[in-house]
Amino acid sequence: MSDSNMRSLPGLVIGTAGHIDHGKTSLVRALTGIDTDRLAEEKKRGISIDLGFAHLTLADGRQISFIDVPGHERFVKNMVAGAAGVEAILLVVAANDSVKPQTREHFDICRLLGIRDGIIVLTKIDLASPEQRSAACEDIRKLCAGSFLDNAPIVEVSAITGEGLGTLKQTLAELGQRLKPRNDAGLLRLPVDRSFALKGFGTVVTGTMWNGTLGTGETVEIHPGKRKARVRGLQVHGQPVSMARAGQRTAVNLTGVDHSEVRRGFMLTAPAAFEPRKMIDVAIDWLPEAGIPAKRKQVLFHAGTAEVPALLKVLDRGEHHSSSVARLWLAQPVLVLPGDRFVLRSPSPLETVAGGSVIDAFPPARLSRGKTIARLKALSEADIPTRLEILVEESAKGRMVAGLARSTGLGEEMVKSLVGNSAKLAFIESAQSVVSRRWIAREREKVVAWLREFHRNNPAAAGAPIAQARLNLEPQLATAVFQDFAAVRIHGDLVALAEHKPTISAAEAQALSNIESAFRKAGFQPAAPLEILRSASADIRNARGLLEALIKSQKLVRVSEDLVFHSDVVSHIRKSLAPHKGRKFSVPEFKEWTHVSRKYAIPLLEYLDRQHVTRREGDARIVL
């Protein structure tokens, strides 16, 4: 296989899980040649205390990243931080010791975190009799029955003799072919599991990239706190790279921040992409021995590499009494998104009690309990397009694209693409917002009802001022309502129902005649429209509508907002210019040809430019 093909295979992050002294670290060392016990205390005591990291390149070129977790019960929180970034596990059980308490707790944590695949490894077979090996396999099958490891292969190995290691590597390759690669298209999220200073480089943080990509020279935002830093360099498996991708164990050399300011539980993201939250709504699966609490309960919330104290309130106990929906109030902001998995541990006694997934990281605070439960049920069952529809439709005036991206973890372009394919949503380009088509339909019903009433009270008017018909809608939202609105007709700044035909009384007909006559008499020097309407003895309350009717019928011409001419005047000016077609002329020449004063010459010329009768070139114009 060529180097390019080898590099194109997606990597795989695998965590170990199992009881203390069952050989997790020895197994990883036998597979990779890397000792993941890096701390002096770990060397001294012969046990893993913190997370360890190693990597292996398989025969097909696929790279495996191993996260070796501690097995001792005192360090389960470190285990949870490591397990949060893995895609599959090696459940390690010693053949001469079988299933033990931390085997069960680690297995429960992996199940609660939503890990969906893995391999069972029976270690220390060189120290066990055939009967012990058989009994251990039977115990493991009982433990995993009905779970994601129900049909997982059991590979028997010895890290001392090397027996079974070849079979395990082949099984790892098959596992890698089964798993889907992580999402490169999502917004960058990299939970930090280590932070340290390296001489000559400065601050280095490591973690497993959950989503997106990260390149050298880019700026990242560090949560919580929103501190900015620049990426000086990147390494994957100890090798410098210019770009790291989702699913890779990544070391990031940062400038602009000291290593003491970043610690496990922090997260690197794209700038201004996310907003950490302290109140979230979640779905919870409870371990059988824990039970669902009847009152508010203090818990430790583990998500990604973060551990945060939280107060939990169960909202609905569910049908099977092992699951529930709940609200969590976190002691400090945490960056989570819908679908993110977490584990809950009781602070006293310190034990794992539940796990689950985030339903909404931006829940409304003032909904009733019943409405909250119904909303959470709908969101938990929704796919991504349906989730967008729910979030938009529940908002009175839609949602900004940036806000939808922030609350779902999708990039803004992905949000726009999904909205474009939705029959229920509409994207407003000018506002960079999304509204519900149902909302548009309701607003159009209001406009139609308002116009119907307007026409009833103003039968002679050609239409209503569109500014009034918007009914206090923001201009950008009004655009979505009036665009392609077949039920109405828009002419200039007037809007009317499509079927509306002005009807006038004898008095109104006389008023129209008077107004038109007044503008004809005004000739080339009309006063302001309001003054002419008064001189025509028109009823000012209705005169504006009559004026608009005359403009629509083209008997009058609106040259500018405060300047209206009789159409005969504009026709005369056009005829005066016709003999000069193709000629460049100045404003004084225009005044001479048309006998119009400078006060009216400039707005008339600007009107003629808009009508493509003339074209301005510097201080002169050309007759077209």
C-alpha positions in Angstrom: 0.0 0.0 0.0 1.3 3.5 -0.9 2.1 6.0 1.8 -0.8 8.2 0.6 -3.2 5.3 0.9 -1.9 4.5 4.3 -2.3 8.0 5.5 -5.8 8.2 4.1 -7.1 5.5 6.4 -8.9 7.0 9.4 -7.3 6.6 12.8 -8.9 4.8 15.7 -8.8 5.8 19.4 -9.1 2.8 21.7 -9.2 2.9 25.5 -8.4 0.2 28.0 -10.8 -0.7 30.7 -10.5 -3.2 33.6 -9.6 -3.9 37.2 -6.4 -2.9 38.8 -3.4 -5.2 38.0 -5.2 -7.1 35.2 -2.4 -6.1 32.8 -3.8 -3.2 30.9 -0.5 -1.3 30.8 1.5 -4.4 30.1 -0.8 -5.3 27.2 -0.4 -1.8 25.6 3.4 -2.0 26.1 3.5 -5.4 24.4 1.4 -4.1 21.5 3.2 -0.8 21.0 6.6 -1.0 22.8 5.5 2.2 24.7 5.3 2.3 28.5 2.3 4.4 29.3 3.2 4.7 33.0 5.1 8.1 32.8 4.8 9.3 36.5 7.5 8.4 39.0 4.7 7.4 41.5 3.4 4.9 38.9 6.9 3.4 38.4 7.4 3.2 42.2 4.0 1.6 43.0 3.6 -0.5 39.8 0.1 0.8 39.1 -1.4 3.3 36.7 -2.6 6.5 38.4 -3.2 8.8 35.5 -4.0 8.4 31.8 -1.3 7.0 29.6 -1.0 7.2 25.8 0.6 5.0 23.1 0.1 4.3 19.4 0.4 1.5 17.0 0.5 1.3 13.2 -1.2 -1.8 11.9 -0.2 -3.8 8.8 -2.8 -2.0 6.6 -1.4 1.4 7.6 -4.2 2.3 10.1 -3.0 4.1 13.2 -4.4 3.1 16.6 -4.2 5.5 19.5 -4.4 3.8 22.9 -5.6 5.6 26.0 -4.5 3.5 29.0 -6.7 4.2 32.0 -6.0 3.5 35.7 -7.9 0.5 37.2 -7.7 1.5 40.9 -11.1 2.6 42.3 -9.4 5.8 43.7 -8.6 6.9 40.1 -12.0 6.2 38.4 -12.4 9.9 37.6 -9.2 9.7 35.6 -10.6 6.6 33.8 -13.8 8.5 32.9 -11.7 11.4 31.5 -9.8 8.9 29.2 -12.9 6.9 28.2 -14.7 10.0 27.0 -12.5 10.3 24.0 -12.5 6.7 22.8 -14.4 5.1 20.0 -14.0 1.5 21.2 -12.5 -0.3 24.2 -10.3 -3.2 25.1 -12.1 -4.7 28.1 -9.1 -6.3 29.9 -9.8 -9.2 32.3 -7.0 -11.3 33.9 -7.5 -15.0 33.2 -6.3 -16.0 36.7 -8.5 -13.4 38.5 -11.7 -13.1 36.3 -14.3 -10.3 36.6 -13.7 -7.9 39.6 -15.4 -4.7 41.0 -13.5 -2.3 38.7 -14.1 -4.5 35.7 -17.8 -4.0 36.3 -17.6 -0.2 37.0 -15.3 0.4 34.0 -17.7 -1.6 31.8 -20.7 0.3 33.2 -18.9 3.6 32.5 -18.1 2.6 28.9 -21.7 1.5 28.4 -23.1 4.8 29.9 -20.8 6.8 27.7 -22.4 5.3 24.6 -19.3 3.4 23.4 -20.6 1.0 20.8 -17.8 -1.5 20.0 -14.7 -3.2 21.4 -12.7 -6.3 22.0 -12.5 -8.4 25.1 -9.0 -9.3 26.0 -8.3 -12.2 28.4 -4.8 -11.4 29.7 -2.2 -13.4 31.8 -3.1 -16.7 30.2 0.4 -17.9 31.0 -0.6 -17.7 34.7 -3.9 -19.5 34.4 -5.1 -23.1 34.0 -7.4 -24.1 31.2 -10.2 -24.3 33.8 -9.5 -20.7 35.0 -9.5 -19.4 31.4 -12.8 -21.1 30.6 -14.4 -19.8 33.9 -13.2 -16.3 33.2 -14.7 -16.3 29.7 -18.0 -17.5 31.1 -18.0 -14.7 33.7 -17.2 -12.1 31.0 -20.1 -13.3 28.8 -22.5 -13.0 31.7 -21.2 -9.5 32.4 -21.6 -8.4 28.8 -24.8 -10.1 28.0 -27.2 -7.8 26.2 -24.7 -5.0 25.9 -22.5 -3.6 23.1 -20.0 -6.3 23.9 -22.5 -9.1 23.8 -21.0 -10.6 20.6 -17.5 -9.1 20.9 -14.6 -11.5 20.3 -12.6 -12.7 23.2 -8.9 -12.7 22.4 -6.6 -14.6 24.8 -3.1 -13.2 25.2 0.0 -13.2 27.3 2.0 -9.9 27.4 5.0 -12.0 28.7 5.2 -14.7 26.1 3.5 -12.8 23.2 0.9 -15.5 22.7 -2.2 -14.1 21.0 -0.7 -10.7 20.2 -0.8 -11.4 16.4 -4.5 -12.4 16.7 -5.3 -9.3 18.7 -3.7 -7.0 16.0 -5.7 -8.7 13.3 -8.9 -8.2 15.4 -8.0 -4.6 15.9 -7.7 -4.2 12.1 -11.2 -5.7 11.7 -12.5 -3.3 14.3 -11.0 -0.3 12.5 -12.8 -1.4 9.3 -16.1 -1.5 11.1 -16.1 1.8 12.8 -17.1 5.0 11.0 -14.6 7.9 11.1 -15.4 11.0 13.2 -16.9 14.1 11.7 -14.3 16.4 10.1 -17.1 18.7 9.0 -18.2 19.7 12.4 -16.9 22.6 14.4 -13.6 22.1 16.2 -13.8 20.6 19.7 -10.7 19.2 21.4 -11.1 18.3 25.2 -7.8 18.7 27.0 -6.5 15.8 29.0 -3.0 17.0 29.6 -1.2 20.4 29.8 2.5 20.9 30.3 5.5 23.1 29.4 8.1 21.7 27.0 11.5 23.4 27.0 12.0 25.4 23.8 8.4 25.1 22.8 6.3 26.4 25.7 2.7 25.3 26.4 1.6 21.9 25.0 -1.8 20.5 25.5 -3.0 17.1 24.4 -6.4 15.5 23.7 -8.5 13.5 21.3 -10.1 15.7 18.7 -13.9 15.1 18.8 -14.9 17.2 15.8 -13.5 19.3 13.0 -9.9 20.0 12.0 -7.1 22.1 13.4 -4.2 23.6 11.5 -0.9 25.3 12.4 -1.2 29.1 12.6 -4.9 29.0 13.5 -6.4 30.8 16.6 -8.3 28.7 19.1 -10.5 29.7 22.0 -10.0 27.9 25.3 -13.1 27.2 27.4 -14.1 28.0 30.1 -12.9 31.6 30.1 -12.7 32.1 26.3 -9.0 32.8 26.4 -7.4 33.1 22.9 -4.2 31.3 21.8 -2.5 30.6 18.5 -1.4 27.1 17.3 2.4 27.1 17.0 2.6 23.5 16.0 0.8 20.1 15.9 1.8 16.5 16.5 -0.1 13.3 15.9 1.6 10.2 17.3 4.8 12.1 17.9 5.1 13.3 14.3 4.7 17.0 13.2 1.7 17.6 11.0 0.2 20.8 9.5 -3.4 19.6 10.0 -5.0 17.4 12.7 -8.4 15.8 12.2 -11.3 14.5 14.2 -10.5 11.2 15.8 -6.7 11.8 16.2 -4.8 11.9 19.4 -3.3 15.4 19.0 -0.6 17.4 20.8 -1.0 21.2 20.3 1.8 23.7 20.9 0.1 27.0 21.9 1.5 30.5 22.1 -0.2 33.3 24.1 -1.1 31.2 27.1 0.8 29.6 30.0 0.4 25.9 30.6 -0.7 26.6 34.1 -3.7 28.5 32.7 -5.0 25.3 30.9 -5.8 22.1 32.6 -7.7 18.8 32.1 -11.4 19.5 31.6 -10.8 22.6 29.4 -11.6 22.5 25.7 -10.1 24.0 22.5 -12.6 25.3 20.0 -12.8 27.7 17.0 -13.1 31.3 18.2 -16.6 32.5 19.0 -18.2 29.2 17.9 -19.6 28.0 21.3 -21.1 29.2 24.5 -20.5 27.1 27.7 -23.6 26.6 29.8 -24.4 26.1 33.5 -28.0 24.7 33.0 -28.6 21.8 30.7 -31.4 19.3 30.0 -30.4 15.6 29.8 -31.6 12.0 29.3 -30.3 9.7 32.0 -29.9 5.9 32.3 -29.6 4.8 35.9 -27.6 1.8 37.1 -30.0 -0.8 38.7 -28.4 -0.5 42.1 -28.6 3.3 42.1 -32.3 4.0 41.7 -33.9 7.3 40.5 -33.7 10.0 43.2 -37.1 11.4 44.3 -35.6 14.8 45.4 -32.8 17.0 44.1 -29.5 15.3 44.3 -25.8 16.5 44.3 -23.8 14.6 41.7 -20.4 14.8 39.9 -20.9 15.5 36.2 -18.3 14.0 34.0 -18.3 15.1 30.3 -15.4 15.0 28.0 -12.4 15.4 30.3 -14.2 17.7 32.7 -15.5 16.9 36.2 -18.0 19.4 37.6 -20.2 19.3 40.7 -23.9 19.6 39.8 -27.4 19.7 41.2 -29.8 17.3 39.5 -33.6 17.4 39.4 -35.5 14.6 37.8 -38.3 15.9 35.6 -39.8 12.7 34.4 -39.1 9.1 35.6 -39.8 7.4 32.3 -41.8 4.2 31.7 -39.2 1.6 32.7 -38.0 3.2 35.9 -34.4 3.0 34.7 -34.3 6.1 32.6 -35.5 9.7 33.1 -35.2 13.2 31.8 -33.6 15.7 34.1 -32.2 19.2 34.5 -28.7 19.8 35.7 -27.4 23.0 37.3 -23.6 22.9 37.0 -21.2 24.6 39.4 -19.3 26.1 36.5 -20.0 26.5 32.7 -19.3 23.4 30.6 -19.2 23.2 26.8 -21.6 20.4 25.8 -23.8 19.8 22.7 -26.9 17.7 22.0 -25.9 14.0 21.9 -22.8 14.4 24.0 -22.5 11.5 26.5 -21.7 11.9 30.2 -21.4 10.0 33.4 -22.8 10.9 36.8 -21.1 9.8 40.0 -22.3 10.2 43.6 -19.9 12.3 45.7 -20.6 10.2 48.8 -20.1 7.4 48.6 -18.0 8.0 45.6 -19.5 5.6 42.9 -20.9 5.7 39.4 -24.7 5.9 39.5 -25.8 6.9 36.0 -25.0 8.2 32.6 -26.7 9.6 29.6 -26.8 12.2 26.8 -27.3 15.9 26.5 -30.7 16.8 25.0 -30.5 20.6 25.1 -27.7 22.9 26.3 -29.8 26.0 25.9 -33.1 25.1 27.5 -35.8 27.7 28.0 -36.0 28.6 31.7 -39.7 29.5 32.1 -41.6 26.6 30.5 -44.0 24.6 32.7 -42.9 21.1 33.8 -45.3 19.5 31.4 -44.2 21.6 28.4 -40.6 21.0 29.3 -41.0 17.2 29.3 -42.9 17.2 26.0 -40.3 19.4 24.4 -37.4 17.2 25.6 -39.2 14.1 24.4 -39.6 15.7 20.9 -35.9 16.8 20.9 -34.6 13.5 22.1 -36.4 11.7 19.2 -35.5 14.2 16.5 -32.8 13.8 13.9 -30.7 16.9 13.1 -33.0 18.5 10.5 -36.1 18.0 12.7 -34.2 19.5 15.7 -33.5 22.6 13.7 -37.2 22.8 12.8 -38.2 22.5 16.5 -35.7 25.1 17.6 -36.8 27.6 14.9 -40.6 27.0 15.3 -40.5 27.5 19.0 -39.0 30.9 18.7 -41.4 33.9 18.1 -39.2 35.4 15.3 -36.9 32.6 14.2 -33.3 32.2 15.1 -30.0 33.5 13.9 -27.8 31.0 11.9 -24.9 31.6 14.3 -27.1 30.7 17.2 -28.3 27.5 15.6 -24.7 26.6 14.8 -23.7 27.3 18.4 -26.5 25.2 20.0 -26.2 22.2 17.6 -22.4 22.1 16.9 -23.0 22.3 13.2 -21.1 24.8 11.1 -23.1 27.8 9.7 -22.8 26.5 6.2 -24.2 23.1 7.3 -27.1 24.9 9.0 -27.9 26.8 5.8 -27.7 23.7 3.7 -30.1 21.8 6.0 -32.5 24.8 6.1 -32.4 24.9 2.3 -33.5 21.3 2.1 -36.3 21.8 4.7 -39.9 22.3 3.6 -40.7 23.9 7.0 -38.0 26.5 7.2 -36.8 29.6 5.3 -33.4 31.3 5.3 -33.3 35.1 5.3 -30.0 36.0 3.6 -30.0 39.7 4.6 -30.6 38.9 8.3 -28.6 35.6 8.4 -31.5 34.1 10.2 -34.0 31.3 9.8 -37.8 31.5 10.2 -40.5 28.9 10.1 -42.7 28.8 7.0 -45.6 28.3 9.4 -44.7 31.7 11.0 -44.6 33.3 7.5 -48.1 31.9 6.8 -49.4 33.3 10.1 -47.9 36.7 9.4 -49.4 36.7 5.9 -52.8 36.0 7.3 -52.5 39.0 9.6 -51.4 41.2 6.6 -54.4 40.0 4.5 -56.8 40.7 7.3 -55.3 44.2 7.9 -55.4 45.0 4.1 -59.0 43.8 3.8 -59.9 46.3 6.6 -57.9 49.1 5.0 -59.6 48.6 1.6 -63.0 48.6 3.4 -62.2 52.0 4.9 -60.3 53.4 1.9 -62.1 52.0 -1.2 -60.6 54.6 -3.5 -57.0 54.1 -2.4 -54.8 52.1 -4.8 -53.2 50.6 -1.7 -51.8 51.1 1.7 -48.4 52.3 2.6 -46.3 49.2 2.8 -44.5 50.5 5.9 -47.9 50.3 7.7 -48.8 46.9 6.3 -45.6 45.4 7.7 -47.4 45.6 11.1 -44.3 46.5 13.1 -42.3 43.6 11.7 -38.5 44.3 11.4 -37.7 45.1 7.8 -35.7 41.9 7.3 -38.4 39.7 8.6 -41.0 41.7 6.6 -39.0 40.8 3.5 -39.6 37.1 4.1 -43.3 37.7 4.5 -43.8 39.9 1.4 -41.5 38.1 -1.0 -43.4 35.9 -3.4 -46.6 36.7 -1.6 -49.2 35.9 -4.3 -52.2 37.3 -2.3 -50.9 40.9 -2.4 -49.8 43.3 -5.1 -46.9 45.8 -4.5 -46.5 48.9 -6.5 -43.8 51.4 -5.3 -44.3 51.9 -1.6 -48.0 50.8 -1.8 -49.4 47.3 -1.2 -52.9 46.0 -1.9 -54.7 42.7 -2.0 -54.2 41.2 -5.5 -57.9 41.4 -6.3 -58.4 44.9 -5.0 -59.8 47.5 -7.5 -60.2 51.1 -6.3 -63.8 52.3 -6.3 -64.5 56.0 -6.1 -67.6 58.1 -5.4 -68.6 61.2 -7.4 -67.0 63.4 -4.8 -63.7 61.5 -5.0 -63.8 61.6 -8.8 -64.2 65.4 -8.6 -61.3 65.5 -6.1 -59.1 63.5 -8.5 -59.9 65.9 -11.3 -59.1 68.9 -9.1 -55.8 67.4 -7.9 -54.7 66.5 -11.4 -55.6 70.0 -12.7 -53.6 71.6 -9.9 -50.5 69.7 -10.8 -51.0 70.5 -14.5 -51.3 74.2 -13.7 -48.1 74.0 -11.5 -46.3 73.0 -14.7 -42.5 73.1 -14.4 -42.4 74.6 -10.9 -44.7 72.5 -8.7 -44.9 73.2 -4.9 -44.6 70.5 -2.4 -47.3 67.8 -2.9 -49.1 68.7 0.4 -49.4 72.4 -0.6 -50.9 71.5 -4.0 -53.3 69.1 -2.4 -54.5 71.9 -0.1 -54.7 74.4 -3.0 -57.0 71.8 -4.8 -59.3 72.0 -1.8 -58.9 68.3 -1.3 -59.8 66.5 2.0 -56.3 65.9 3.3 -57.4 62.7 5.1 -58.1 61.0 1.8 -56.0 63.2 -0.5 -52.8 61.1 -0.1 -54.5 58.0 -1.3 -56.0 59.9 -4.2 -52.5 61.3 -5.0 -51.1 57.7 -5.1 -53.9 56.6 -7.3 -53.0 59.4 -9.8 -49.3 58.4 -9.7 -50.2 54.7 -10.2 -52.4 55.6 -13.2 -49.3 57.6 -14.6 -51.2 60.9 -14.7 -48.7 62.2 -12.2 -45.0 61.2 -11.9 -43.1 61.1 -8.6 -39.6 62.4 -9.4 -38.4 62.3 -5.8 -40.0 61.9 -2.4 -41.1 65.5 -2.2 -41.4 66.4 -5.9 -44.3 65.3 -8.2 -44.9 66.6 -11.8 -47.8 66.2 -14.1 -47.0 63.5 -16.7 -47.4 66.2 -19.5 -44.3 68.0 -18.0 -42.2 64.9 -18.0 -43.3 64.0 -21.5 -42.3 67.5 -22.7 -38.9 67.1 -21.1 -38.3 63.8 -22.8 -39.3 65.3 -26.2 -36.9 68.2 -25.6 -34.0 65.8 -25.1 -34.8 63.5 -28.1 -33.1 65.8 -30.8 -29.9 65.7 -28.7 -29.5 61.8 -28.6 -25.9 60.8 -28.1 -24.8 64.3 -27.1 -23.0 65.1 -23.9 -24.5 68.1 -22.0 -24.2 70.1 -18.9 -26.9 71.2 -16.3 -27.0 74.8 -17.8 -27.7 73.3 -21.3 -30.4 71.1 -19.8 -32.0 74.2 -18.3 -31.8 76.0 -21.6 -33.4 73.2 -23.5 -36.3 72.6 -21.1 -36.7 76.0 -19.4 -36.5 74.3 -16.0 -34.9 76.1 -13.0 -31.9 74.6 -11.2 -34.1 73.8 -8.2 -36.0 71.3 -10.3 -33.3 70.5 -12.9 -31.1 68.3 -10.6 -33.9 66.0 -9.2 -35.3 65.7 -12.8 -31.9 64.7 -14.2 -31.5 62.1 -11.4 -35.0 60.8 -12.2 -34.0 60.6 -16.0 -30.8 58.8 -15.0 -32.9 56.2 -13.2 -35.2 55.9 -16.2 -32.2 55.4 -18.5 -33.1 58.5 -20.6 -29.7 60.0 -19.6 -26.5 58.7 -18.1 -24.2 60.7 -15.8 -20.5 61.0 -16.6 -18.7 63.1 -14.1 -20.3 66.6 -14.1 -21.9 66.0 -17.5 -24.6 63.7 -18.9 -25.2 61.9 -22.2 -28.7 61.6 -23.8 -29.3 57.9 -24.4 
